[in-house]
Every structure is written in C-alpha cells, then in structure tokens.
C-alpha cells in the first residue's frame, strides 16, 4: 500500500498540534513522518509516529521517576529498577512535586492523542525539557516504559555517568489487539520459571498474549498407540483426581497465580485453552465411558453426541475457570476426526456452540480454532483462529463469513523434531517479517490479532523449553513484536526497512530486563 508522505506529515501535525476547526482524527495506519530534527530511534517494535526535536536529553544521577498518583507506584518502581538494571544509573521513584529538567514523568491521562490511536495500549512519549510518558491505561504506560528503556540501550556510552536519548515526540499504538505466542504445554510441560522468563521477554517486545494449550496427547510413530495423554491443571477437588497426568507435571492454583502476577506486570494476558472434543485423551482417561469409539487408536476423543460429555466438560470448566484472569477462553474444537473418526459436522457444531455459550455465561469471550466446514453453523460471536495452511482453506477470510478472526497460520508453527514443513529447525525472524503479509487475504476485513506457536507433537522426546524450544523460537519473538505492533518498518522517506536492519537493535536489546534464564543463548 503506497502512502503520500506529505499527507502523512500533515496528519501527524494535525494531531500533534491541533488546528482550530479540524476535528477529523488522523488515519490509524501511520508511519514515521519525515524528521525535521532528530531521527526516530530504532526501537523494536518501531514507532508508529515520531516528530524529531533537536538535541538530546540526559539521564544522569539527578534523574527521578516522578508520579502524581500513588496508584502508579508499581509502574514507576518497575521502570526505576529496569533503568538501573540496564544502565547502572539509579532513578528513584518520587511522588508529587514539580518536574525538573532531569525527571521522567509518568501520567495516566488522554495526552492529546486521538482516542482511536491511543486506545488501551497506545501511549505518547515526549522528550523535551524532561521526559513524559502518558497513556490512557497502565498497560500503555508499561509499553511507553519499554520504549524509553530501549532508547537508553541504544546510547552506547559506557561511562556510567549518563545516557542520552534524542528529543522528540512519539505517538505509538498497536496494529493488532492480540499479539500472541502459543505454547503446547499439554504435550510438553513448561515449568513456571521458564514461563515467567518468557512472559518478560514477550513484554519487552510488546507481545501481549500467552496462549497456553493445556491438554493434548502424543501419538506413537506407528500411529497405533498413545505415548502420553495429559491435562496440566491440578485441582485439590478429589472429583478431578483422575485428571492428574502420569508424568506428575502440572500447575497448581498457586502456580497459576504466580504466572498471572508476572503476566499482569508485563502487559501480558494468559489465554488458557482446554481443547475438546478432539485432543481430549486426558479426559477420556478420567471418564472412559465418554470416549468416542470410532478412532484408531481409540481413547483420544470425547464423544460429543453423548449428553453427559457436555455436562462433564462443563464441570471441569466450572472448576478451573475461576483460576483464569483473562476475559478470553479458548475452547479448542479442532481435528475431531483426525484419528479416523466420523463424528458429523452437525454434532461438532452443536457441541461447540453449547460449550461456548456456557463459557460466555461465565463472563468470557470465546476463541476457537477455525474450520471452514463450521462457518455456516458456528456462533458468530466466537473469535476464529485461522490456522490451516493448505488447500482452499488457507485462503479463507473469516471476516467475509461474519467472524472476528486472528491469524495463526500454520507456516508460523514450530514443531521440535517434527516434519520439515513445521519449522523443526526453528522460525527465523526474517521469514516471519518477510512472509507475514503475504499470507493474509488480499481483500476483506483483516485479522485483529496474530500468533506464532510451538506445538509439541513429539513431546515425549528428550528435550526441554529453556534450551531446545527457546533455541527454535527466540529469533521470532522480536520479529513477531514488530509485525504485530507496527507491521513492516519504514524509514523517514517511507522506504521499507529489511529485517537485518532491525536485528542490529535486537542484538543490543536481547531478552530485556528481568530475564535470567537464557544467558547462554543470545539473540
């Protein structure tokens, strides 16, 4: 899509310096406008808009992080701590008082940016006499802080006395509302420490959703038996003792609360998925009377035509839904007949609609894996994840079918030790950055989110998350942040930047502050 640079500069000026009588908001898709001063800092993801000032602002030993509202203390303390971690300079939090020229001011307010842009996660960052971070929400302030920290990192001085950043003004906001990484912890358990480190890594690059696939099974290579069938949540309720996995790896309520706490502090929402009626071997182990009998091997699918199946799954969700802080819950729904079954599409749709509406009554929004054969019968309020990357279905635009949808294209899957088409050697940031837009439908309503995924189809093999999975996924995390927040980066003249240009910044930013698990695996 071509853009007139003069028009973009006018739009930027219109919302940065409102003209009397002009009320129309600037377009949502905005690139960095031509600088008349300092060049835009090459943070990742790059800024939606930047108006360069002149000269630099210095972080030094006199700097404070200043807030007017005590409710912002956690954000200010976090920013102060991260500044010290990255620069060695202390910038203590201070409540109240006038800002000096060395202060960083955090404000929760409208900030003179159009509401269509600032939204829930957008922010403004003004570097002038002092630095001001402003947003409508605390998530927006968190992201403003990540940008500021990356700007400090880009200044390479090592005297330990100060850090310089360019003066100017950024108005920044996301391309997609959901910017996700999915991990299949059903087939291969990920411990809490790894997940907490990855949540911090994701937040550093403005990814806001960790999708955890909580139940699944591993099929033998000869496809004659199940090597594992696991569900990863453990309740103290004895009614659900049959769901404890054979390998003894699970999350307790305390574990889940610890994950939620770190996620909230890093702008990340954890979206849990409990997948039925397919991929449900763990539930069949607990309730063999509910097994669908037409599979080979048997024991991997619940029978959606049995009324008791829905009642049982609803009882499981009644037990665990209170654990989850997210407003979104994923009900799975894919590959019901992948093991040779013949469950009718009508029966699948009926089951999933009833289950989804039950979850909606608990106050949750529904996400579900897409299947074009369900399009005419599935509840239109469900958010579709488009994943199939072969045949005509790879071209479907779910927006044309009346659905809100998220792009989770199979080309962006990683399956450790899997087939060549599932990126068993890892997903490179260059491939994601260069290929994302090419997979999107050319016409119709686009997705509201994007997702990359790790599927552990070979999850019983001897590998782990901290070394193997991270080694395969890490390069794609900053690229996903760029693509999902801003799209392709542009220079001040509107020319596309190749990913190796961004990679130079990523090599400086690494995993971000607070991530300690991957010191031997630099980006």
Rosetta blueprint (number, residue, H / E / L):
1 X L
2 X L
3 X L
4 X L
5 X H
6 X H
7 X H
8 X H
9 X H
10 X H
11 X H
12 X H
13 X H
14 X H
15 X H
16 X H
17 X L
18 X L
19 X L
20 X L
21 X L
22 X L
23 X L
24 X L
25 X L
26 X L
27 X L
28 X L
29 X L
30 X L
31 X L
32 X L
33 X L
34 X L
35 X L
36 X L
37 X L
38 X L
39 X L
40 X L
41 X L
42 X L
43 X L
44 X L
45 X L
46 X L
47 X L
48 X L
49 X E
50 X E
51 X E
52 X E
53 X E
54 X E
55 X E
56 X E
57 X E
58 X E
59 X E
60 X L
61 X L
62 X L
63 X L
64 X L
65 X E
66 X E
67 X E
68 X L
69 X L
70 X H
71 X H
72 X H
73 X H
74 X H
75 X H
76 X H
77 X H
78 X H
79 X H
80 X H
81 X H
82 X H
83 X H
84 X H
85 X H
86 X H
87 X H
88 X L
89 X L
90 X L
91 X L
92 X L
93 X E
94 X E
95 X E
96 X L
97 X L
98 X L
99 X L
100 X L
101 X L
102 X L
103 X L
104 X E
105 X E
106 X E
107 X E
108 X E
109 X L
110 X L
111 X L
112 X L
113 X L
114 X L
115 X H
116 X H
117 X H
118 X H
119 X L
120 X L
121 X L
122 X L
123 X E
124 X E
125 X E
126 X E
127 X E
128 X L
129 X L
130 X L
131 X E
132 X E
133 X E
134 X E
135 X E
136 X L
137 X L
138 X H
139 X H
140 X H
141 X H
142 X H
143 X H
144 X H
145 X H
146 X H
147 X H
148 X H
149 X H
150 X H
151 X H
152 X H
153 X H
154 X H
155 X L
156 X L
157 X L
158 X L
159 X L
160 X L
161 X L
162 X L
163 X E
164 X E
165 X E
166 X E
167 X E
168 X E
169 X E
170 X E
171 X E
172 X E
173 X L
174 X L
175 X L
176 X L
177 X L
178 X E
179 X E
180 X E
181 X E
182 X E
183 X E
184 X E
185 X L
186 X L
187 X L
188 X L
189 X L
190 X L
191 X L
192 X H
193 X H
194 X H
195 X H
196 X H
197 X H
198 X H
199 X H
200 X H
201 X H
202 X H
203 X H
204 X H
205 X L
206 X L
207 X L
208 X L
209 X E
210 X E
211 X E
212 X E
213 X E
214 X L
215 X E
216 X E
217 X E
218 X E
219 X E
220 X L
221 X L
222 X L
223 X L
224 X L
225 X L
226 X E
227 X E
228 X E
229 X E
230 X E
231 X E
232 X L
233 X E
234 X L
235 X L
236 X L
237 X L
238 X H
239 X H
240 X H
241 X H
242 X H
243 X H
244 X E
245 X L
246 X L
247 X L
248 X L
249 X L
250 X L
251 X E
252 X L
253 X H
254 X H
255 X H
256 X H
257 X H
258 X H
259 X H
260 X H
261 X H
262 X H
263 X H
264 X H
265 X H
266 X L
267 X L
268 X L
269 X E
270 X E
271 X E
272 X E
273 X E
274 X E
275 X E
276 X E
277 X L
278 X L
279 X L
280 X L
281 X H
282 X H
283 X H
284 X H
285 X H
286 X H
287 X L
288 X H
289 X H
290 X H
291 X E
292 X L
293 X L
294 X L
295 X L
296 X L
297 X L
298 X L
299 X L
300 X L
301 X L
302 X E
303 X L
304 X L
305 X L
306 X L
307 X H
308 X H
309 X H
310 X H
311 X H
312 X H
313 X H
314 X H
315 X H
316 X H
317 X H
318 X H
319 X H
320 X H
321 X H
322 X H
323 X H
324 X L
325 X L
326 X L
327 X L
328 X E
329 X E
330 X E
331 X E
332 X E
333 X L
334 X L
335 X L
336 X L
337 X L
338 X L
339 X L
340 X L
341 X L
342 X L
343 X L
344 X L
345 X H
346 X H
347 X H
348 X H
349 X H
350 X H
351 X H
352 X H
353 X H
354 X H
355 X H
356 X H
357 X H
358 X H
359 X H
360 X H
361 X L
362 X L
363 X L
364 X L
365 X E
366 X E
367 X E
368 X E
369 X E
370 X L
371 X L
372 X H
373 X H
374 X H
375 X L
376 X L
377 X L
378 X L
379 X L
380 X L
381 X L
382 X L
383 X E
384 X E
385 X E
386 X E
387 X L
388 X L
389 X L
390 X L
391 X L
392 X H
393 X H
394 X H
395 X H
396 X L
397 X L
398 X H
399 X H
400 X H
401 X H
402 X L
403 X L
404 X L
405 X E
406 X E
407 X E
408 X L
409 X L
410 X H
411 X H
412 X H
413 X E
414 X E
415 X L
416 X L
417 X L
418 X L
419 X L
420 X H
421 X H
422 X H
423 X L
424 X L
425 X L
426 X L
427 X L
428 X L
429 X H
430 X H
431 X H
432 X H
433 X H
434 X H
435 X H
436 X H
437 X H
438 X H
439 X H
440 X L
441 X L
442 X L
443 X L
444 X L
445 X L
446 X L
447 X L
448 X L
449 X E
450 X E
451 X E
452 X E
453 X E
454 X E
455 X L
456 X L
457 X L
458 X L
459 X L
460 X L
461 X L
462 X L
463 X L
464 X L
465 X H
466 X H
467 X H
468 X H
469 X H
470 X H
471 X H
472 X H
473 X H
474 X H
475 X H
476 X H
477 X H
478 X H
479 X H
480 X H
481 X H
482 X H
483 X H
484 X H
485 X H
486 X L
487 X L
488 X L
489 X L
490 X E
491 X L
492 X L
493 X L
494 X L
495 X L
496 X E
497 X L
498 X L
499 X H
500 X H
501 X H
502 X H
503 X H
504 X H
505 X H
506 X H
507 X H
508 X H
509 X H
510 X L
511 X L
512 X L
513 X L
514 X L
515 X L
516 X L
517 X L
518 X L
519 X L
520 X L
521 X L
522 X L
523 X L
